[in-house]
Amino acid sequence: MRTGQDYLAAINDNRTVYVDGRRVRDVANDPAFAPIATTISELFDVAADPASKMTFTAPETGAEANRIYGIPRCREDLTEFRRAADTWARHTHGWVGRSPDHVASFIAGFAAHPEAFSAGHRDLSANVLAYHKRLLTESRYVSYAIIPPQVSRATTAHAWDGDFVQAGVVEERPDGIVVRGAQMLATGGPVADDIFVSCIKPLTDDDRDFAISFVVPAGAEGLKFYCRRPFAPAATSSYDYPLSTRYDETDALLVFDDVLIPWEDVFVDRDVAGLRRQFFDTGAHVLGNWQSQIRFSVKLQFIAGLARKVAAVNGVDKFPGVVEKLGELASLVSIVESAVLAAEYTAAPDESGLWRPGRRAVYGAMGLQAELYPRALAILRDLVGGGVLQVPSSVEDMRNPETRADIDRYIYSPNAPAEERIKLFKLVWDAVGSEFGGRHHQYEMFYAGAPFVVKGYAFRNYGFEDTLADIDAFLASYGVE
């Protein structure tokens, strides 16, 4: 099994990563990326520890593998996948949205239905199966970039000014395709092993050159990462910013400067229909988004725990109004928890033997994610009040003998001395008010796409046929007489 040290050694491959105009030469040790790289390395160590029970014997290889890379082929497999994903999510408290199990779930779905990759003008199914075996063997961390740059939402890539703004094929060669352009948003990409590049946005027949899917090593020649400003380097200490200093998974724009993608790494080659087949005909989309809801439920539980702790420290957890707020928060969290379990309970095998989580439950929870997360934060903000503002500027005020006495005397609670109260409220601020917290607010609202897109998934997968039949039968049961 891969260890954390194996992972950290692998990502020092001279990849081209830019932050604030500088080229980062060592992502594993650079202040901008070392914290999240360390967290990812911890996940691999957790998986390698027999106590985590995250391993199984992969039928594709006959060897031990991490459960998160496996294809669920029975209900027990699905349950074990949920437990493995939950184990990793609890290690990060749900704050790492693109942990390795997310894209791994998509690849497992792809591999369960290789025929989806043989229906185009070129049979690429063997590539998908081979890459899935590689994940089972090597436990690679794969991120993805599957959204075009936001040049125009009114048109697609073929209509944009300038050639190949969106990543597309500029040349076909005997040894592969040459890709030029950009794609977003590679969350965690700068510290991943590989990037899966595709397009989930609907394209037209005129966009054929952009209808591609492939995997590319993060250190590939000609591939560049342009990162948003990392939050970890600005954090003064883990006491002041306990989330920022652990879980800031930098988002990045990928730029392809005529990157050669060998044929063995190509999954879809200029096939508009093939893009949709890979996500929705294979079950990859519902499986990957079930993983995201497992992670999301853990994160909401963490926020609920913060709210409950704040109320207790402030001594208001018995007030009827506070109990009402905590009850509402508990209800919101329970919706997602229940949807995760309902998706497992209603799962069924498809024609290939892949056990797909119940779509109604998965997409129903996803459809509310953009409302649930802001509401959970709003309740936490309401309960914490001005307490997140009445904290010392940094941990140094706690260490300075000249200031410590005042802090101990004036910033405390009956249920917590100053040091513990400030520690808690610093954590809350990092969740709701820091740049890290603001990024997560935006991230969860658009995690699976624009709200109208995500609610469209819920609409199409609810099963209105049965409800309409019930209404029609009821209407037919009576008349004017």
C-alpha positions as CSV (number, residue, x, y, z in Angstrom):
1,M,0.0,0.0,0.0
2,R,1.2,3.5,-0.8
3,T,2.3,5.5,2.3
4,G,2.3,9.2,2.8
5,Q,6.0,9.5,2.2
6,D,5.6,7.6,-1.1
7,Y,3.1,10.3,-2.1
8,L,5.1,13.3,-1.0
9,A,8.2,12.0,-2.9
10,A,6.1,11.4,-6.1
11,I,4.7,15.0,-6.3
12,N,8.2,16.6,-6.4
13,D,8.4,16.1,-10.2
14,N,9.3,19.6,-11.4
15,R,5.7,20.4,-12.2
16,T,5.0,23.9,-13.4
17,V,3.0,25.7,-10.7
18,Y,2.7,29.5,-10.5
19,V,1.7,31.5,-7.4
20,D,2.0,35.3,-7.2
21,G,4.1,35.3,-10.3
22,R,6.7,32.9,-9.0
23,R,7.4,29.4,-10.1
24,V,7.0,26.9,-7.3
25,R,9.8,24.3,-7.5
26,D,8.9,22.1,-4.6
27,V,5.2,21.8,-4.0
28,A,5.6,19.3,-1.1
29,N,7.6,21.8,1.0
30,D,6.5,25.2,-0.3
31,P,4.5,27.1,2.3
32,A,1.6,27.5,-0.1
33,F,1.1,23.7,-0.6
34,A,2.9,21.9,2.2
35,P,-0.1,21.9,4.5
36,I,-2.5,20.3,2.1
37,A,0.2,17.9,0.8
38,T,0.8,16.8,4.4
39,T,-2.9,16.3,4.9
40,I,-3.2,14.2,1.7
41,S,-0.1,12.2,2.9
42,E,-1.9,11.5,6.1
43,L,-4.9,10.1,4.2
44,F,-2.6,7.6,2.5
45,D,-1.1,6.6,5.9
46,V,-4.6,6.1,7.3
47,A,-5.5,3.9,4.4
48,A,-2.3,1.9,4.8
49,D,-3.0,1.3,8.5
50,P,-4.8,-2.1,8.9
51,A,-6.8,-0.6,11.7
52,S,-8.7,1.6,9.2
53,K,-10.0,-1.5,7.4
54,M,-9.8,0.4,4.1
55,T,-8.2,-2.3,2.1
56,F,-9.5,-5.2,0.1
57,T,-8.4,-7.7,-2.5
58,A,-9.1,-6.2,-5.9
59,P,-10.5,-8.8,-8.4
60,E,-8.8,-6.9,-11.3
61,T,-5.3,-7.4,-9.9
62,G,-5.6,-10.1,-7.2
63,A,-3.6,-7.8,-4.9
64,E,-4.4,-5.6,-1.9
65,A,-5.8,-2.2,-2.8
66,N,-7.4,0.8,-1.2
67,R,-11.2,0.4,-1.1
68,I,-11.9,3.8,-2.5
69,Y,-10.5,2.7,-5.9
70,G,-12.7,-0.4,-6.1
71,I,-15.8,-1.0,-8.2
72,P,-18.8,-1.8,-5.9
73,R,-20.1,-5.1,-7.2
74,C,-22.4,-6.0,-4.3
75,R,-24.2,-4.2,-1.6
76,E,-21.5,-5.1,0.9
77,D,-18.9,-3.4,-1.4
78,L,-21.0,-0.3,-1.5
79,T,-21.2,-0.3,2.3
80,E,-17.4,-0.7,2.6
81,F,-16.9,2.1,0.1
82,R,-19.1,4.4,2.3
83,R,-17.1,3.5,5.4
84,A,-13.8,4.1,3.7
85,A,-14.9,7.5,2.3
86,D,-16.3,8.4,5.7
87,T,-13.0,7.4,7.4
88,W,-11.1,9.8,5.1
89,A,-13.7,12.6,5.5
90,R,-13.6,12.3,9.3
91,H,-9.8,12.7,9.2
92,T,-10.3,16.1,7.4
93,H,-13.7,16.8,9.1
94,G,-15.1,17.2,5.5
95,W,-13.0,20.3,4.7
96,V,-11.1,18.6,1.8
97,G,-13.6,18.5,-1.1
98,R,-11.3,16.9,-3.6
99,S,-9.7,14.2,-1.6
100,P,-8.4,11.3,-3.7
101,D,-11.6,9.3,-3.3
102,H,-13.7,11.7,-5.3
103,V,-12.3,11.3,-8.8
104,A,-11.4,7.7,-7.9
105,S,-15.1,7.1,-7.7
106,F,-15.6,8.4,-11.3
107,I,-12.8,6.2,-12.6
108,A,-14.3,3.2,-10.9
109,G,-17.6,4.0,-12.7
110,F,-15.8,4.3,-16.0
111,A,-14.1,1.0,-15.6
112,A,-17.4,-0.8,-14.7
113,H,-18.7,0.2,-18.2
114,P,-15.8,0.1,-20.6
115,E,-18.3,-0.2,-23.5
116,A,-19.1,3.5,-23.0
117,F,-15.6,4.2,-24.3
118,S,-15.8,2.0,-27.4
119,A,-18.8,3.5,-29.0
120,G,-17.0,6.4,-30.7
121,H,-14.8,6.4,-33.8
122,R,-12.0,5.0,-31.8
123,D,-12.2,2.1,-29.2
124,L,-10.5,3.5,-26.0
125,S,-12.1,1.1,-23.5
126,A,-8.8,-0.7,-22.9
127,N,-7.3,2.6,-21.8
128,V,-9.9,3.1,-19.1
129,L,-9.5,-0.4,-17.8
130,A,-5.7,-0.1,-17.7
131,Y,-5.8,3.2,-15.9
132,H,-8.2,1.8,-13.3
133,K,-5.8,-1.1,-12.6
134,R,-3.0,1.4,-12.2
135,L,-5.0,3.3,-9.6
136,L,-5.7,0.0,-7.8
137,T,-2.0,-0.8,-7.9
138,E,-0.4,2.6,-7.2
139,S,-3.1,4.5,-5.2
140,R,-2.6,7.6,-7.3
141,Y,-4.2,10.9,-6.3
142,V,-6.3,12.1,-9.2
143,S,-7.9,15.6,-9.3
144,Y,-10.0,16.8,-12.3
145,A,-10.6,19.8,-14.4
146,I,-14.0,19.4,-16.3
147,I,-15.3,22.9,-16.7
148,P,-14.3,25.3,-19.5
149,P,-12.9,28.7,-18.6
150,Q,-15.7,31.3,-18.0
151,V,-15.1,33.2,-21.2
152,S,-18.8,33.1,-22.1
153,R,-21.7,31.2,-20.7
154,A,-23.9,32.1,-23.7
155,T,-21.8,30.2,-26.2
156,T,-19.5,27.2,-26.4
157,A,-15.8,27.0,-27.3
158,H,-16.1,27.0,-31.1
159,A,-17.7,30.4,-31.0
160,W,-15.1,32.1,-28.8
161,D,-12.6,34.6,-30.1
162,G,-9.1,33.1,-30.4
163,D,-8.2,29.6,-31.2
164,F,-8.4,26.9,-28.5
165,V,-9.2,29.0,-25.4
166,Q,-10.9,25.8,-24.0
167,A,-8.6,22.8,-24.0
168,G,-8.9,21.0,-27.3
169,V,-7.1,18.9,-29.9
170,V,-4.8,20.9,-32.2
171,E,-3.1,17.9,-33.7
172,E,-3.4,14.2,-34.0
173,R,-0.2,12.2,-34.1
174,P,0.6,8.5,-34.3
175,D,1.6,8.6,-30.7
176,G,-1.3,10.6,-29.3
177,I,-3.1,13.9,-29.4
178,V,-1.7,17.4,-28.8
179,V,-3.8,19.6,-26.5
180,R,-3.9,23.3,-26.3
181,G,-6.0,25.7,-24.2
182,A,-7.2,25.9,-20.6
183,Q,-9.6,24.1,-18.3
184,M,-10.8,24.7,-14.8
185,L,-11.1,24.2,-11.9
186,A,-8.4,21.7,-10.7
187,T,-9.0,21.8,-7.0
188,G,-6.0,20.1,-5.4
189,G,-4.4,19.8,-8.8
190,P,-1.0,21.3,-7.8
191,V,-0.5,18.5,-5.3
192,A,-2.2,15.7,-7.3
193,D,-0.4,12.9,-9.2
194,D,-2.6,13.1,-12.2
195,I,-5.4,15.3,-13.6
196,F,-8.4,13.9,-15.3
197,V,-9.4,16.5,-18.0
198,S,-12.8,16.5,-19.7
199,C,-15.9,18.7,-20.1
200,I,-19.1,18.1,-18.3
201,K,-20.7,21.2,-19.8
202,P,-22.9,20.3,-22.8
203,L,-21.2,20.9,-26.1
204,T,-22.5,21.1,-29.7
205,D,-21.4,19.2,-32.8
206,D,-19.3,22.3,-33.7
207,D,-17.2,21.7,-30.5
208,R,-15.9,18.3,-31.6
209,D,-12.3,19.3,-31.1
210,F,-13.0,20.1,-27.4
211,A,-14.9,16.9,-26.7
212,I,-12.1,15.0,-25.1
213,S,-11.3,13.1,-21.9
214,F,-7.8,12.1,-20.8
215,V,-5.5,11.8,-17.8
216,V,-2.3,13.7,-17.7
217,P,0.5,13.6,-15.1
218,A,0.7,16.8,-13.1
219,G,4.4,17.1,-14.2
220,A,3.7,16.7,-17.9
221,E,5.8,19.0,-20.2
222,G,3.8,22.0,-21.3
223,L,1.2,21.7,-18.5
224,K,0.9,24.8,-16.3
225,F,-1.0,25.5,-13.1
226,Y,-2.2,29.0,-12.3
227,C,-3.4,29.0,-8.7
228,R,-5.7,31.2,-6.8
229,R,-4.0,32.9,-3.8
230,P,-3.3,30.2,-1.2
231,F,-4.5,31.0,2.3
232,A,-2.1,28.9,4.3
233,P,1.0,31.2,3.9
234,A,-1.0,34.2,5.4
235,A,-2.2,32.2,8.4
236,T,-0.2,33.4,11.4
237,S,-0.5,30.1,13.3
238,S,-2.5,26.9,13.6
239,Y,-4.1,28.4,16.8
240,D,-5.3,31.4,14.9
241,Y,-6.3,29.6,11.7
242,P,-6.7,25.9,12.5
243,L,-8.5,25.1,9.2
244,S,-6.5,27.3,6.8
245,T,-3.3,25.8,8.1
246,R,-4.4,22.2,7.3
247,Y,-7.0,22.0,4.6
248,D,-6.4,24.7,2.0
249,E,-6.7,22.7,-1.2
250,T,-5.6,25.3,-3.8
251,D,-7.8,25.7,-6.9
252,A,-6.0,26.1,-10.2
253,L,-6.6,26.9,-13.8
254,L,-4.8,24.4,-16.1
255,V,-3.1,25.7,-19.2
256,F,-2.0,23.3,-21.9
257,D,0.8,24.6,-24.1
258,D,0.7,22.0,-26.8
259,V,0.8,19.0,-24.4
260,L,1.2,15.6,-25.9
261,I,-1.3,13.1,-24.5
262,P,-0.3,9.5,-25.4
263,W,-3.1,7.4,-26.8
264,E,-3.0,5.1,-23.8
265,D,-4.1,8.0,-21.6
266,V,-7.0,9.1,-23.8
267,F,-10.5,8.1,-22.8
268,V,-12.7,10.1,-25.2
269,D,-11.4,11.5,-28.5
270,R,-13.4,14.3,-30.1
271,D,-16.8,12.6,-29.4
272,V,-19.5,15.0,-28.1
273,A,-21.9,12.1,-27.2
274,G,-19.0,10.2,-25.6
275,L,-18.6,13.0,-23.0
276,R,-22.1,12.4,-21.7
277,R,-21.8,8.6,-21.9
278,Q,-18.8,8.6,-19.7
279,F,-20.5,10.4,-16.9
280,F,-24.1,9.3,-17.0
281,D,-24.3,6.0,-18.8
282,T,-21.5,4.4,-16.7
283,G,-22.9,5.4,-13.2
284,A,-19.7,7.4,-12.5
285,H,-21.7,10.6,-11.9
286,V,-24.0,9.2,-9.2
287,L,-21.2,7.2,-7.6
288,G,-18.8,10.2,-7.5
289,N,-21.5,12.5,-6.1
290,W,-22.5,10.0,-3.5
291,Q,-18.9,10.2,-2.2
292,S,-19.3,14.0,-2.2
293,Q,-22.4,13.8,-0.1
294,I,-20.6,11.4,2.4
295,R,-17.9,14.1,2.7
296,F,-20.5,16.9,2.9
297,S,-22.5,15.2,5.7
298,V,-19.3,14.9,7.8
299,K,-18.6,18.6,7.2
300,L,-22.1,19.6,8.3
301,Q,-21.7,17.4,11.4
302,F,-18.6,19.4,12.2
303,I,-20.4,22.7,11.8
304,A,-23.2,21.4,14.0
305,G,-20.7,20.4,16.6
306,L,-19.2,23.9,16.6
307,A,-22.6,25.4,17.0
308,R,-23.4,23.1,20.0
309,K,-20.0,23.8,21.6
310,V,-20.4,27.6,21.2
311,A,-23.9,27.5,22.8
312,A,-22.5,25.4,25.7
313,V,-19.5,27.7,26.3
314,N,-21.7,30.7,26.2
315,G,-24.1,29.1,28.7
316,V,-27.1,29.6,26.5
317,D,-27.7,26.0,25.3
318,K,-30.9,25.7,27.4
319,F,-32.5,28.9,26.1
320,P,-35.6,28.0,24.0
321,G,-34.5,30.2,21.1
322,V,-31.0,28.7,21.0
323,V,-32.4,25.1,21.2
324,E,-34.7,26.0,18.2
325,K,-31.6,27.1,16.2
326,L,-29.7,24.0,17.2
327,G,-32.7,21.9,16.3
328,E,-32.9,23.5,12.9
329,L,-29.2,22.8,12.3
330,A,-29.7,19.2,13.4
331,S,-32.5,18.9,10.9
332,L,-30.4,20.2,8.1
333,V,-27.5,17.9,8.9
334,S,-29.9,14.9,9.2
335,I,-31.3,15.5,5.7
336,V,-27.8,14.9,4.2
337,E,-27.0,12.0,6.6
338,S,-30.3,10.3,5.7
339,A,-29.8,10.9,2.0
340,V,-26.4,9.2,2.1
341,L,-27.9,6.1,3.8
342,A,-31.0,6.1,1.7
343,A,-28.9,6.1,-1.5
344,E,-27.2,3.0,-0.1
345,Y,-30.5,1.4,0.9
346,T,-32.0,2.0,-2.5
347,A,-28.9,1.0,-4.5
348,A,-29.3,-1.6,-7.1
349,P,-27.0,-3.4,-9.6
350,D,-27.0,-2.3,-13.2
351,E,-26.5,-4.5,-16.2
352,S,-22.7,-4.6,-15.7
353,G,-22.9,-5.5,-12.0
354,L,-22.0,-2.1,-10.7
355,W,-24.0,-1.2,-7.7
356,R,-25.3,2.3,-8.2
357,P,-26.4,4.4,-5.2
358,G,-30.0,5.5,-5.4
359,R,-30.2,8.5,-7.7
360,R,-33.3,10.0,-6.1
361,A,-31.5,10.3,-2.7
362,V,-28.1,11.4,-4.1
363,Y,-29.4,14.1,-6.4
364,G,-32.1,15.2,-3.9
365,A,-29.5,16.1,-1.4
366,M,-27.3,17.7,-4.0
367,G,-30.2,19.8,-5.2
368,L,-30.3,21.5,-1.7
369,Q,-26.6,21.8,-1.1
370,A,-26.5,25.4,-2.2
371,E,-29.2,26.2,0.3
372,L,-28.2,23.9,3.2
373,Y,-24.6,25.1,3.6
374,P,-25.3,28.8,3.7
375,R,-28.1,28.2,6.1
376,A,-25.9,26.1,8.4
377,L,-23.3,28.9,8.4
378,A,-26.0,31.5,9.1
379,I,-27.1,29.5,12.2
380,L,-23.6,29.2,13.4
381,R,-23.0,32.9,12.8
382,D,-26.2,33.7,14.7
383,L,-25.2,31.6,17.7
384,V,-21.6,32.9,17.9
385,G,-22.6,36.6,17.5
386,G,-19.8,39.1,18.2
387,G,-17.7,36.5,20.0
388,V,-15.7,35.8,16.9
389,L,-14.7,39.5,16.9
390,Q,-13.8,39.7,20.6
391,V,-10.6,37.7,20.2
392,P,-7.0,38.7,20.4
393,S,-5.3,39.5,17.1
394,S,-3.1,36.4,17.3
395,V,-1.7,33.8,19.6
396,E,1.1,36.1,20.5
397,D,-1.2,38.1,22.7
398,M,-1.6,34.9,24.7
399,R,2.1,34.4,25.0
400,N,3.1,37.9,26.0
401,P,3.1,38.3,29.8
402,E,2.1,42.0,29.4
403,T,-1.2,41.1,27.8
404,R,-2.0,37.6,29.1
405,A,-3.4,38.8,32.4
406,D,-6.0,41.0,30.7
407,I,-7.0,38.3,28.3
408,D,-7.5,35.7,31.1
409,R,-9.6,38.2,33.1
410,Y,-11.8,39.6,30.4
411,I,-12.1,37.0,27.6
412,Y,-13.4,33.9,29.3
413,S,-16.6,32.0,29.9
414,P,-17.9,30.2,33.0
415,N,-17.5,26.9,31.1
416,A,-14.1,27.7,29.5
417,P,-11.0,29.7,30.4
418,A,-9.7,32.3,28.0
419,E,-7.3,30.1,26.2
420,E,-10.0,27.5,25.4
421,R,-12.7,30.0,24.6
422,I,-10.4,31.9,22.2
423,K,-9.3,28.7,20.6
424,L,-12.9,27.7,19.9
425,F,-13.9,31.1,18.5
426,K,-10.8,31.3,16.3
427,L,-11.9,27.9,14.9
428,V,-15.4,29.3,14.2
429,W,-14.0,32.3,12.5
430,D,-11.9,30.2,10.2
431,A,-15.0,28.3,9.3
432,V,-17.3,31.3,8.6
433,G,-15.3,34.5,8.3
434,S,-11.7,34.0,7.0
435,E,-10.7,33.8,3.4
436,F,-10.7,30.1,3.8
437,G,-14.2,30.1,5.2
438,G,-15.4,32.4,2.4
439,R,-13.9,30.1,-0.3
440,H,-15.7,27.1,1.2
441,H,-19.0,29.0,1.3
442,Q,-18.7,29.7,-2.5
443,Y,-17.3,26.2,-3.1
444,E,-20.2,24.3,-1.5
445,M,-22.8,26.5,-3.3
446,F,-21.3,25.5,-6.7
447,Y,-19.7,22.2,-5.8
448,A,-21.6,20.2,-8.5
449,G,-22.4,23.1,-10.8
450,A,-24.8,26.0,-10.9
451,P,-27.9,25.5,-8.7
452,F,-30.2,25.2,-11.8
453,V,-28.0,22.4,-13.2
454,V,-27.9,20.5,-9.9
455,K,-31.7,20.9,-9.3
456,G,-32.1,19.6,-12.9
457,Y,-30.4,16.4,-11.8
458,A,-32.9,16.1,-8.9
459,F,-35.8,16.8,-11.2
460,R,-34.8,14.2,-13.8
461,N,-33.9,11.5,-11.2
462,Y,-36.8,11.9,-8.8
463,G,-39.2,9.7,-10.6
464,F,-42.2,11.9,-11.2
465,E,-43.8,9.2,-13.3
466,D,-45.1,7.4,-10.3
467,T,-46.4,10.5,-8.6
468,L,-48.2,11.6,-11.8
469,A,-49.7,8.2,-12.2
470,D,-51.0,8.5,-8.6
471,I,-52.5,11.9,-9.3
472,D,-54.1,10.7,-12.5
473,A,-55.6,7.7,-10.8
474,F,-57.0,9.9,-8.0
475,L,-58.5,12.3,-10.5
476,A,-60.1,9.4,-12.4
477,S,-61.8,8.2,-9.2
478,Y,-64.4,10.9,-9.2
479,G,-66.3,13.2,-11.5
480,V,-69.0,15.8,-11.7
481,E,-71.7,13.4,-10.6
